[in-house]
């Protein structure tokens, strides 16, 4: 067995664990599904198309997802949570009130530019991934409620009850 030089040893990538490799494959499958659904829609998002784009064998798909529908039901809520994090990161430093809402609004459109598949995934999910669609709505409503509740506590929003704030959330959505 040939010995490696010191510089080769330093450059060699550390061996990834099985869990890290599994996470990477799952992410590739998920990202491939987002691209396929974004371009072709849910109906055309076959396991074959997803695995081809992810560059994995079809059997590998089922090591990570119970079914095509299980993946599709996970798609919108996961991307929606990424959207919430993206918007939060882009608007956290903005002053409270209208300026913060303006920053959030701009961040939302920045997200749409970064993830152009999102509108189609959102628009078709209600029909083709209803469980995921419901989870997404709940996630978004929860994030809005949290934001409005903080605004109420900071006296930036009128003293609405939780029920009134919930109605405002649904109007905003």
C-alpha positions as CSV (number, residue, x, y, z in Angstrom):
1,X,0.0,0.0,0.0
2,X,1.6,3.3,-1.0
3,X,2.1,5.9,1.6
4,X,0.4,9.3,1.2
5,X,2.4,12.4,1.4
6,X,1.6,14.9,4.1
7,X,0.0,17.3,1.6
8,X,-2.2,14.5,0.2
9,X,-3.3,13.6,3.7
10,X,-4.3,17.2,4.4
11,X,-6.2,17.5,1.2
12,X,-8.1,14.2,1.6
13,X,-11.7,14.8,2.5
14,X,-12.8,13.2,5.8
15,X,-14.9,10.2,5.2
16,X,-18.6,10.9,5.7
17,X,-20.7,8.8,8.0
18,X,-23.5,6.7,6.7
19,X,-26.0,9.2,8.2
20,X,-24.3,12.1,6.4
21,X,-24.5,10.2,3.1
22,X,-28.1,9.4,3.7
23,X,-28.9,13.0,4.5
24,X,-27.2,14.1,1.4
25,X,-29.1,11.6,-0.8
26,X,-32.4,12.6,0.8
27,X,-31.7,16.3,0.2
28,X,-30.8,15.5,-3.4
29,X,-34.1,13.6,-3.9
30,X,-36.0,16.4,-2.2
31,X,-34.4,19.2,-4.2
32,X,-34.9,17.1,-7.4
33,X,-38.6,16.8,-6.6
34,X,-38.9,20.5,-6.1
35,X,-37.4,21.2,-9.5
36,X,-39.5,18.5,-11.2
37,X,-42.8,19.7,-9.6
38,X,-41.8,23.3,-10.2
39,X,-41.2,22.7,-13.9
40,X,-43.7,19.9,-14.8
41,X,-46.3,19.9,-11.9
42,X,-47.3,17.3,-9.4
43,X,-48.9,15.0,-12.0
44,X,-45.7,14.6,-14.0
45,X,-43.4,14.3,-11.0
46,X,-42.8,10.6,-11.2
47,X,-40.3,8.7,-9.0
48,X,-38.4,8.0,-12.2
49,X,-38.0,11.7,-13.1
50,X,-37.1,12.6,-9.5
51,X,-34.5,9.9,-9.2
52,X,-33.0,10.6,-12.6
53,X,-32.6,14.3,-11.7
54,X,-31.2,13.4,-8.3
55,X,-28.8,10.8,-9.9
56,X,-29.8,7.9,-7.7
57,X,-31.4,4.5,-8.4
58,X,-35.2,4.3,-8.2
59,X,-34.9,1.8,-5.3
60,X,-32.9,4.3,-3.3
61,X,-35.9,6.6,-3.4
62,X,-37.8,4.1,-1.2
63,X,-35.0,4.0,1.4
64,X,-35.8,7.7,2.1
65,X,-39.6,8.1,1.4
66,X,-42.4,5.6,1.9
67,X,-44.0,6.7,-1.4
68,X,-44.1,9.3,-4.0
69,X,-47.1,10.9,-2.2
70,X,-45.2,11.0,1.1
71,X,-42.4,13.0,-0.6
72,X,-45.0,15.3,-2.3
73,X,-46.8,15.9,1.0
74,X,-43.5,17.0,2.6
75,X,-42.5,19.3,-0.3
76,X,-44.6,22.4,0.3
77,X,-44.3,22.5,4.2
78,X,-40.6,22.1,4.0
79,X,-40.1,24.8,1.4
80,X,-42.5,27.0,3.3
81,X,-40.5,26.7,6.5
82,X,-37.3,27.5,4.5
83,X,-39.2,30.6,3.2
84,X,-40.1,31.7,6.8
85,X,-36.4,31.3,7.8
86,X,-35.3,33.2,4.7
87,X,-37.7,36.1,5.3
88,X,-36.8,36.2,9.0
89,X,-33.1,36.3,8.3
90,X,-33.6,39.2,5.8
91,X,-35.9,41.2,8.0
92,X,-34.7,40.7,11.5
93,X,-32.6,43.8,11.6
94,X,-35.4,46.1,10.3
95,X,-37.1,48.4,12.8
96,X,-40.5,47.3,14.0
97,X,-43.6,48.4,12.4
98,X,-44.2,49.3,8.7
99,X,-40.5,49.2,7.9
100,X,-40.2,45.6,9.2
101,X,-43.3,44.6,7.2
102,X,-41.8,46.3,4.1
103,X,-38.6,44.3,4.6
104,X,-40.6,41.1,5.0
105,X,-42.5,41.8,1.8
106,X,-39.3,42.5,-0.1
107,X,-37.7,39.3,1.3
108,X,-40.7,37.3,0.2
109,X,-40.1,38.4,-3.4
110,X,-36.4,37.7,-3.0
111,X,-37.4,34.2,-2.0
112,X,-39.6,33.8,-5.0
113,X,-36.6,34.8,-7.2
114,X,-34.3,32.3,-5.3
115,X,-36.9,29.5,-5.5
116,X,-38.9,30.0,-8.7
117,X,-40.6,26.6,-8.2
118,X,-42.5,27.7,-5.2
119,X,-45.5,29.3,-6.8
120,X,-46.3,26.2,-8.8
121,X,-45.7,23.9,-5.9
122,X,-48.0,26.1,-3.8
123,X,-50.7,26.4,-6.4
124,X,-51.0,22.7,-7.2
125,X,-50.5,21.4,-3.6
126,X,-54.1,21.9,-2.5
127,X,-55.2,19.3,-5.0
128,X,-52.2,17.0,-5.4
129,X,-50.7,17.1,-1.9
130,X,-53.5,18.2,0.4
131,X,-51.9,17.0,3.6
132,X,-48.8,19.0,2.8
133,X,-50.9,22.0,1.8
134,X,-52.7,22.0,5.2
135,X,-49.4,21.7,7.1
136,X,-48.0,24.6,5.1
137,X,-51.0,26.8,5.9
138,X,-50.7,25.9,9.6
139,X,-47.0,26.8,9.5
140,X,-47.5,30.1,7.8
141,X,-50.5,31.0,10.1
142,X,-48.3,30.2,13.2
143,X,-45.5,32.4,12.0
144,X,-47.9,35.3,11.3
145,X,-49.5,34.9,14.7
146,X,-46.2,34.9,16.4
147,X,-45.2,38.1,14.6
148,X,-48.5,39.8,15.3
149,X,-48.5,38.8,18.9
150,X,-45.0,40.3,19.3
151,X,-46.3,43.4,17.6
152,X,-49.2,43.6,20.0
153,X,-46.9,43.1,23.0
154,X,-44.7,46.0,21.8
155,X,-47.8,48.1,21.4
156,X,-47.3,48.3,17.6
157,X,-50.5,46.6,16.8
158,X,-53.8,47.5,18.4
159,X,-54.8,45.5,21.4
160,X,-56.6,42.8,19.4
161,X,-57.6,39.5,21.0
162,X,-56.0,36.3,19.8
163,X,-59.2,35.5,17.8
164,X,-59.1,38.8,16.1
165,X,-55.4,38.4,15.3
166,X,-56.2,35.0,13.8
167,X,-58.7,36.6,11.5
168,X,-56.1,39.2,10.4
169,X,-53.7,36.3,9.7
170,X,-56.1,34.6,7.4
171,X,-56.9,37.9,5.6
172,X,-53.1,38.4,5.1
173,X,-52.7,34.8,3.8
